[in-house]
Each structure stands twice: as structure tokens, then as C-alpha cells.
Amino acid sequence: MIALCSEGVSTIRNPLQSDDTRAGIEAARVLGCAVEEADECVTIRGIGRERPVSQAEIDVRSAGTIARFLPCILSLGAAGSWTLTASEQMKSRPMKGVFDALARLAPDSIRSLGRPGYLPVAVQGGCLAAAETNVSGSISSQYLSGLLLAAPQADRPLSFVTDGHIVQRQYVDITIDCMRAAGANVEAAPDLSRIVVEPTGYVARDISVEADASTASYFSALPAALGGSITIPNLSRNSLQPDIRFIEILQKLGCKVDWLGAKEVRISRPGDLPKLRGNQHFDLNDCSDIALTVAALSPFADGPILITGVEHIRNHECDRVDAMTVALRRTGIEVTERPDGWAIQPGQPRFADLETRDDHRMAMALTVLGLAGSGVSLDHPNCVGKTCPRFFDLVRDVGAVVTRVPTE
């Protein structure tokens, strides 16, 4: 999205190969960017503040990040009229927080084409009228990140006010870091209660993307679940990604972690560790994308595991708290569902047919549960394409038995 808004040609090395990335690339093309793709590299000639394609329909598919970022970029930039649509799943995910914040800046920018507060919408650019807005971060940090990303292309400095409570706030830190690297002037209070962005625009740059810590969690979990060891390359121990904390959680569960230089980590399970260490409480409010992975490992501990702080994941691709509760109970595991997480008792999961609810993180976490237990059968396995299309191939590469079952 920064490359789209930049002047010049940006090069993105090691991009995530996924359906969500594809949605972003196609949106950039629709808006007039020249995009060239190679195996490990994408180059994008940005459109800056201009809108060479001032009328179009853009399908963001199931990409929540793109869905939250694009309305901001289009609303706060040059004049134009666009329609944003999405998959049925994305149409059910809340957008009200970002739409309300935009309405205070540009009252005529968003018009609902269906259920208010959700996609699809019509977006009008070139109608910025104010310089300050309040933003809620209690449901998703993407609302604030989208507004911040769009702000440098405005015609005036913009101020964003929050109550200081932002779920997964480190993603906002990453957003600000990326903006500054592309020439933006951003002043932020330490608690992010107030952020001011100057109308600097962006300059193109060459960037290498590190490994996705969220997706890496499923592979990092395999030694904890099965024994042995695994090495994850291109992941920095100083990463700003909140889900890097999963490495620390694995240590607390009893795994051995060795950093092999600055950007490679090896995780192994000691041979004398009969069960993972239980009787622990993990507040995952800032790193909730790993909540399902931690939940999948919890039955294999020697005591209960309490996971809290993740009420907001009820509003993700599905109600993830409920979905994991149902899945664990179906495998025979005793679990107490809380408004913001679970208390999970030790046990040996039995084989079960489980529902992914077409949620990529559910599918990958339940794979870990099945590998460590007695196996699972998953519906809608292709949903992993949202963030990791080769997930099952990679799991097979580390020795797991994965069988595709024909469906009628």
C-alpha cells in the first residue's frame, strides 16, 4: 500500500505469496500502478497522490488488511469514485471503526451499499474537510494503521486520537516504522494516544520482507508437538512483529530455543521432556494471531493452560474463540470458554472431523493439534491459501502424512 502511494518504483523482496498479497497487488493494478512480479520480488511503480484511474470497482476478496487500508487511501487522496466489494466472509467482518473515523475527516467519503458498517461501499476521494479524528483500536489495529498509511497523501497535517488501548499495537508500531522509512513525518505519543502525520507523501524504496512470524508459529510448534527440531530462517530475534513472542512461549512450555545469528532460530524439544509445561497463563492481547496455535498445544501440557486477552478474535475470519472451543471438545479435550479466551485441561485428543470455518488460522492450528494427537480431518483446507498456500506441502515436507480427501 505504501508502494502504491509512493512516487517512483518500489522493489519488495521476499513478498508473502498468498491470496491476501494477490488481492493487494490486483488492487494496485486496478488503480493504475505498473506491477511486475518475479519469484522472490515485486516491483511497483506508484501513483503518488494522483488517481489515474478515478473510477473502478475493486474486489479485496477476503483480505482484511487491504479492506481496512484501501478506503482510507482512496478517501484521503485525490478526487475519484470507487466501489469496494469483497468475499462473503469479508462482508461479515466489521468495518465500522474505520468508516466512522473517515466520516469525521471526510463526511462524504463513504456510502454503504449494503449493511451499514460493512462492505461493500462506495468511496469518494477528494473530500477531506477536517484535520483530526478519533479512532477506536479495541477491535482491530488495522483501523488506525490504515488511516496512518493514508495520511501522508492528504493536503494538510492530520491528527489521530485514540484511548491508548489498541489490540496488537505492535502492528501500528510496524506501520509507523514503514512510513518513516518511506519519508513520512510521524509524531506519536508513547502510548499512541495521539499521532500527527505531516502531508509529506512517500518516496519509493527497496525493501526486504522478513519471515511472517504468525505463519512461522505453526511450524515452530511442530517440535513442541512431535519432538525433534526445526529451523526457521529470515526471522529476526529483534523483530517488531508481535507474534515473535511465540518463541518465548515455546521456551516457557519447555522447548529449547537457539538463535543461530541474528536472523535464524532453531526450536527443539528436549528428549527428557515427557509433556509440555502446564499451569501457565498467557495474556495474548498484543499477539492474538498466535492464540489458536497456543490453544492447539495446550492439551499436551502437564497442567492446565489459561489463555486470555483475545476477545477481539471473535471478529476475525470467524469467531475464533468459539471455533476452537468446539474443535477441542470434539476431540475430547475439556475446555472452559471465557469471553476473552480459554482454560484448557490436559488430555489426549482423539481423531475427529473438525470445521475450519473457512479460516486459515483455524486450519493451520488444527493441523498442529491433529499431528500431536490422533489426527484430524479438516473441511475447507484450501482456506490456508489466504496466507500460506503451500502450508500442507510444507507440513508434508517435515514428515507428516497429509491426505487430500475427494469431495462430491
C-alpha positions as CSV (number, residue, x, y, z in Angstrom):
1,M,0.0,0.0,0.0
2,I,2.9,2.4,0.7
3,A,4.4,1.5,-2.7
4,L,1.0,2.3,-4.3
5,C,1.1,5.8,-2.7
6,S,4.8,6.4,-3.5
7,E,6.4,8.5,-6.2
8,G,8.7,6.2,-8.3
9,V,9.4,2.5,-8.4
10,S,9.5,0.4,-5.2
11,T,11.0,-3.1,-5.0
12,I,9.7,-5.6,-2.5
13,R,11.9,-8.6,-2.0
14,N,10.7,-11.9,-0.4
15,P,7.0,-10.9,-0.5
16,L,4.5,-13.2,1.2
17,Q,3.0,-15.5,-1.5
18,S,-0.7,-15.6,-0.5
19,D,-4.2,-14.8,-1.6
20,D,-4.1,-11.6,0.6
21,T,-1.0,-10.4,-1.2
22,R,-2.6,-11.1,-4.5
23,A,-5.6,-9.0,-3.5
24,G,-3.3,-6.1,-2.7
25,I,-1.4,-6.4,-6.0
26,E,-4.6,-6.6,-8.1
27,A,-6.0,-3.5,-6.3
28,A,-2.8,-1.6,-7.1
29,R,-3.1,-2.6,-10.8
30,V,-6.7,-1.5,-10.9
31,L,-5.8,1.9,-9.6
32,G,-3.1,2.4,-12.2
33,C,0.1,1.0,-10.8
34,A,2.5,-0.9,-13.0
35,V,3.3,-4.1,-11.2
36,E,5.9,-6.7,-12.3
37,E,6.2,-10.0,-10.4
38,A,9.1,-12.5,-10.2
39,D,9.6,-15.5,-7.9
40,E,11.1,-13.5,-5.0
41,C,10.5,-9.9,-5.9
42,V,7.7,-7.5,-6.8
43,T,8.3,-4.0,-8.4
44,I,5.5,-1.4,-8.2
45,R,5.5,2.0,-9.9
46,G,3.4,4.0,-7.6
47,I,0.8,6.7,-8.4
48,G,1.7,9.0,-5.6
49,R,-1.2,11.4,-4.8
50,E,-2.7,11.1,-8.3
51,R,-5.5,8.8,-9.3
52,P,-5.0,7.9,-12.9
53,V,-8.0,5.5,-12.6
54,S,-10.6,7.7,-10.9
55,Q,-13.5,5.3,-11.3
56,A,-13.4,1.5,-10.8
57,E,-14.6,-1.5,-8.8
58,I,-12.1,-3.1,-6.6
59,D,-12.5,-6.6,-5.1
60,V,-10.5,-7.0,-1.9
61,R,-11.6,-10.7,-1.6
62,S,-11.0,-11.9,1.9
63,A,-8.1,-9.6,2.7
64,G,-9.0,-7.8,5.9
65,T,-5.8,-5.7,5.8
66,I,-6.5,-4.5,2.3
67,A,-10.1,-4.0,3.1
68,R,-9.2,-1.6,6.0
69,F,-6.4,0.2,4.3
70,L,-7.9,0.9,0.8
71,P,-10.9,3.0,2.0
72,C,-8.5,5.3,3.8
73,I,-6.1,5.6,0.9
74,L,-8.9,6.4,-1.5
75,S,-10.8,8.8,0.8
76,L,-7.9,10.9,1.8
77,G,-6.3,11.2,-1.6
78,A,-7.3,12.9,-4.9
79,A,-10.8,13.0,-6.3
80,G,-12.4,9.9,-7.7
81,S,-15.2,7.4,-7.1
82,W,-14.7,3.7,-6.4
83,T,-16.7,0.7,-5.3
84,L,-15.1,-1.7,-2.8
85,T,-16.5,-5.2,-2.7
86,A,-15.3,-8.4,-1.1
87,S,-15.9,-12.1,-0.4
88,E,-19.0,-13.1,1.6
89,Q,-16.7,-13.8,4.5
90,M,-15.1,-10.4,4.4
91,K,-18.5,-8.7,4.0
92,S,-19.4,-10.1,7.5
93,R,-16.3,-8.6,9.2
94,P,-16.7,-5.2,11.0
95,M,-15.5,-2.1,9.2
96,K,-17.5,0.5,11.3
97,G,-14.5,1.7,13.2
98,V,-12.6,2.8,10.2
99,F,-15.7,4.2,8.4
100,D,-16.6,6.3,11.5
101,A,-13.1,7.7,11.7
102,L,-13.2,8.6,8.0
103,A,-16.6,10.2,8.3
104,R,-15.2,12.7,10.8
105,L,-12.4,13.6,8.4
106,A,-14.3,13.4,5.1
107,P,-18.0,13.3,5.8
108,D,-19.0,12.4,2.2
109,S,-16.3,9.8,1.6
110,I,-18.1,6.5,2.5
111,R,-21.5,5.4,1.4
112,S,-22.8,2.0,2.3
113,L,-24.1,-0.3,-0.5
114,G,-25.4,-2.9,1.9
115,R,-25.4,-3.3,5.7
116,P,-24.1,-0.2,7.4
117,G,-20.6,-0.6,8.8
118,Y,-19.6,-3.4,6.4
119,L,-18.5,-3.9,2.8
120,P,-19.5,-3.2,0.0
121,V,-19.2,0.6,0.0
122,A,-18.8,3.4,-2.5
123,V,-15.7,5.6,-1.7
124,Q,-15.4,9.2,-2.7
125,G,-11.9,10.8,-2.8
126,G,-11.0,14.5,-2.7
127,C,-13.5,15.5,0.1
128,L,-11.2,15.9,3.1
129,A,-12.8,18.5,5.4
130,A,-11.2,18.1,8.8
131,A,-7.8,17.6,10.3
132,E,-8.4,15.4,13.4
133,T,-10.4,12.3,14.1
134,N,-10.9,9.7,16.9
135,V,-10.0,6.1,16.2
136,S,-11.0,3.0,18.1
137,G,-8.4,0.3,18.4
138,S,-10.4,-2.1,20.6
139,I,-11.5,-4.4,17.7
140,S,-8.6,-4.1,15.2
141,S,-5.3,-2.2,15.0
142,Q,-5.9,-2.2,11.2
143,Y,-8.3,0.8,11.5
144,L,-5.6,3.0,12.9
145,S,-2.9,1.6,10.6
146,G,-5.0,2.3,7.5
147,L,-5.6,5.9,8.5
148,L,-2.0,6.5,9.3
149,L,-0.8,4.9,6.0
150,A,-3.1,7.2,4.0
151,A,-2.4,10.4,5.9
152,P,0.9,11.5,4.1
153,Q,-1.0,11.9,0.8
154,A,-3.5,14.4,2.4
155,D,-3.4,18.1,1.7
156,R,-2.9,19.0,5.4
157,P,-1.4,17.6,8.6
158,L,-3.8,15.0,10.2
159,S,-4.1,14.1,13.9
160,F,-5.4,10.8,15.2
161,V,-6.6,10.4,18.7
162,T,-7.1,7.0,20.5
163,D,-7.9,6.0,24.0
164,G,-4.5,4.3,24.2
165,H,-5.9,0.8,24.1
166,I,-5.1,-0.8,20.8
167,V,-5.1,-4.5,20.3
168,Q,-2.0,-5.9,18.7
169,R,-0.5,-2.4,18.9
170,Q,2.9,-3.5,17.7
171,Y,1.4,-3.7,14.2
172,V,0.8,0.1,14.5
173,D,4.5,0.4,15.5
174,I,5.4,-1.5,12.4
175,T,3.2,0.7,10.3
176,I,4.8,3.9,11.6
177,D,8.3,2.4,11.1
178,C,7.5,1.6,7.5
179,M,6.0,5.0,6.9
180,R,9.1,6.8,8.3
181,A,11.3,4.6,6.1
182,A,9.4,5.8,3.1
183,G,9.9,9.5,4.0
184,A,6.8,10.2,6.1
185,N,7.0,12.6,9.1
186,V,5.1,10.9,12.0
187,E,5.0,12.1,15.6
188,A,3.4,9.7,18.1
189,A,2.8,9.7,21.8
190,P,4.5,6.8,23.6
191,D,1.1,5.2,24.3
192,L,-0.2,6.1,20.8
193,S,-3.0,8.2,22.3
194,R,-2.2,11.0,19.8
195,I,-0.4,10.7,16.4
196,V,0.3,13.5,14.0
197,V,1.2,12.9,10.4
198,E,2.5,15.6,8.0
199,P,1.5,15.7,4.3
200,T,4.9,14.6,3.0
201,G,3.9,12.0,0.5
202,Y,6.1,8.9,0.1
203,V,9.3,8.1,-1.7
204,A,9.8,4.7,-3.4
205,R,12.3,2.4,-1.8
206,D,13.8,-1.1,-1.9
207,I,12.7,-3.3,1.0
208,S,13.3,-7.0,2.0
209,V,10.5,-8.5,4.0
210,E,11.3,-10.8,6.9
211,A,9.5,-14.1,7.5
212,D,5.9,-13.9,8.7
213,A,6.1,-14.7,12.4
214,S,2.4,-15.6,12.5
215,T,2.7,-18.3,9.9
216,A,6.0,-19.4,11.3
217,S,4.3,-20.2,14.6
218,Y,2.6,-23.3,13.2
219,F,6.0,-24.7,12.0
220,S,7.7,-23.6,15.2
221,A,5.0,-25.5,17.1
222,L,5.9,-28.8,15.4
223,P,8.8,-29.8,17.6
224,A,6.7,-29.0,20.7
225,A,4.0,-31.2,19.4
226,L,6.1,-34.0,17.9
227,G,9.6,-33.8,19.2
228,G,12.7,-33.2,17.1
229,S,13.8,-29.7,15.9
230,I,13.1,-27.2,13.2
231,T,15.0,-24.2,11.9
232,I,13.2,-21.0,10.8
233,P,15.3,-18.7,8.6
234,N,14.8,-14.9,7.9
235,L,13.2,-14.3,11.3
236,S,14.9,-11.7,13.5
237,R,15.1,-12.0,17.3
238,N,14.6,-8.2,17.3
239,S,11.6,-8.3,15.1
240,L,8.8,-5.8,15.7
241,Q,6.3,-8.5,14.8
242,P,4.2,-9.2,17.9
243,D,3.9,-12.9,17.1
244,I,7.7,-13.3,17.6
245,R,6.6,-13.8,21.2
246,F,5.6,-17.4,20.3
247,I,9.3,-18.3,20.5
248,E,9.3,-17.1,24.2
249,I,6.1,-19.1,24.9
250,L,7.7,-22.2,23.5
251,Q,10.6,-21.8,25.9
252,K,8.1,-21.5,28.8
253,L,6.5,-24.7,27.6
254,G,9.8,-26.4,27.9
255,C,11.3,-26.2,24.4
256,K,14.9,-25.3,23.7
257,V,15.5,-22.2,21.5
258,D,18.8,-21.4,19.8
259,W,19.3,-18.2,17.8
260,L,21.7,-19.0,15.0
261,G,22.9,-15.5,14.3
262,A,20.6,-12.5,14.1
263,K,18.0,-13.9,11.6
264,E,17.7,-17.7,12.1
265,V,16.2,-19.6,15.0
266,R,16.2,-23.4,15.9
267,I,13.5,-24.8,18.1
268,S,13.8,-28.3,19.6
269,R,12.1,-30.3,22.2
270,P,14.4,-31.9,24.8
271,G,14.2,-35.7,24.8
272,D,13.6,-35.7,28.6
273,L,10.5,-33.5,28.4
274,P,7.6,-36.0,28.6
275,K,4.9,-33.3,28.5
276,L,4.9,-29.6,27.9
277,R,4.9,-27.5,31.0
278,G,1.5,-26.5,32.1
279,N,-0.1,-24.5,34.9
280,Q,0.6,-21.3,33.0
281,H,-1.3,-18.2,32.0
282,F,-0.7,-16.4,28.7
283,D,-2.2,-13.0,28.1
284,L,-2.1,-12.7,24.3
285,N,-3.8,-9.4,23.7
286,D,-0.9,-8.0,21.8
287,C,-0.2,-11.1,19.8
288,S,-3.6,-12.7,19.3
289,D,-2.8,-14.3,15.9
290,I,-0.9,-17.0,17.8
291,A,-3.7,-17.7,20.3
292,L,-5.0,-20.6,18.2
293,T,-1.5,-22.1,18.0
294,V,-1.1,-21.9,21.8
295,A,-4.5,-23.4,22.3
296,A,-3.7,-26.3,19.9
297,L,-0.6,-27.2,22.0
298,S,-2.3,-26.7,25.4
299,P,-3.8,-30.3,25.7
300,F,-0.3,-31.7,25.6
301,A,0.9,-29.9,28.8
302,D,1.1,-31.5,32.2
303,G,-1.3,-28.9,33.7
304,P,-4.0,-26.5,32.6
305,I,-3.2,-23.6,30.3
306,L,-5.1,-20.3,30.6
307,I,-5.2,-18.0,27.5
308,T,-6.8,-14.6,27.9
309,G,-6.9,-11.1,26.3
310,V,-8.2,-12.3,22.9
311,E,-11.9,-11.3,22.9
312,H,-11.3,-9.4,19.7
313,I,-10.5,-12.5,17.7
314,R,-14.2,-13.3,17.8
315,N,-14.4,-10.7,15.0
316,H,-11.8,-12.2,12.7
317,E,-12.5,-14.6,9.8
318,C,-14.8,-16.4,12.2
319,D,-15.5,-16.3,16.0
320,R,-12.1,-18.0,16.7
321,V,-12.8,-18.4,20.4
322,D,-16.0,-20.3,19.8
323,A,-14.5,-22.2,16.9
324,M,-11.5,-23.5,18.9
325,T,-13.8,-24.4,21.8
326,V,-16.0,-26.5,19.6
327,A,-12.9,-28.2,17.9
328,L,-11.2,-29.1,21.2
329,R,-14.4,-30.5,22.7
330,R,-15.0,-32.6,19.6
331,T,-11.6,-34.2,20.2
332,G,-12.4,-35.0,23.8
333,I,-10.5,-32.1,25.4
334,E,-12.0,-30.4,28.4
335,V,-12.1,-26.6,27.8
336,T,-13.8,-23.7,29.5
337,E,-14.7,-20.9,27.2
338,R,-14.2,-17.4,28.5
339,P,-15.3,-14.1,26.9
340,D,-11.6,-13.5,26.1
341,G,-10.1,-16.9,25.7
342,W,-10.0,-20.4,27.2
343,A,-8.9,-22.5,30.1
344,I,-7.7,-25.8,28.6
345,Q,-7.2,-29.0,30.5
346,P,-4.5,-31.6,29.7
347,G,-5.6,-34.6,27.6
348,Q,-5.0,-36.8,24.6
349,P,-7.1,-35.6,21.6
350,R,-8.9,-38.3,19.7
351,F,-9.4,-38.3,16.0
352,A,-12.3,-36.1,14.9
353,D,-13.8,-34.4,11.8
354,L,-13.3,-30.7,12.5
355,E,-14.6,-27.5,11.0
356,T,-12.1,-24.8,9.9
357,R,-15.0,-22.4,9.3
358,D,-13.0,-21.4,6.2
359,D,-10.5,-19.7,8.5
360,H,-6.8,-20.1,7.5
361,R,-5.6,-19.9,11.1
362,M,-8.1,-22.4,12.3
363,A,-7.0,-24.9,9.6
364,M,-3.3,-24.5,10.4
365,A,-3.7,-24.6,14.2
366,L,-6.0,-27.7,14.0
367,T,-3.3,-29.4,11.8
368,V,-0.9,-28.9,14.7
369,L,-3.5,-30.4,17.1
370,G,-4.0,-33.4,14.8
371,L,-0.3,-34.1,14.3
372,A,0.3,-34.1,18.0
373,G,-2.8,-36.1,18.8
374,S,-4.5,-38.8,16.9
375,G,-5.1,-37.0,13.6
376,V,-7.9,-34.8,12.3
377,S,-10.0,-34.4,9.2
378,L,-10.5,-30.8,8.1
379,D,-13.1,-29.3,5.9
380,H,-12.2,-26.4,3.5
381,P,-8.5,-27.0,3.7
382,N,-7.8,-24.6,0.8
383,C,-8.5,-21.6,3.1
384,V,-4.8,-21.7,4.1
385,G,-4.2,-20.0,0.7
386,K,-5.1,-16.7,2.4
387,T,-1.7,-16.5,4.0
388,C,0.2,-19.8,3.2
389,P,-0.9,-21.6,0.1
390,R,1.8,-24.3,0.4
391,F,1.1,-25.0,4.1
392,F,0.2,-28.7,3.7
393,D,3.0,-29.3,1.3
394,L,5.5,-27.8,3.8
395,V,4.0,-29.9,6.6
396,R,4.3,-33.0,4.4
397,D,8.0,-32.0,3.8
398,V,8.7,-32.3,7.5
399,G,7.4,-35.8,7.6
400,A,3.7,-35.5,8.3
401,V,1.1,-37.6,6.5
402,V,-1.3,-35.4,4.7
403,T,-4.0,-36.9,2.5
404,R,-6.4,-35.0,0.3
405,V,-9.9,-36.5,0.5
406,P,-12.1,-36.1,-2.6
407,T,-15.3,-34.3,-2.0
408,E,-18.5,-34.6,-4.0
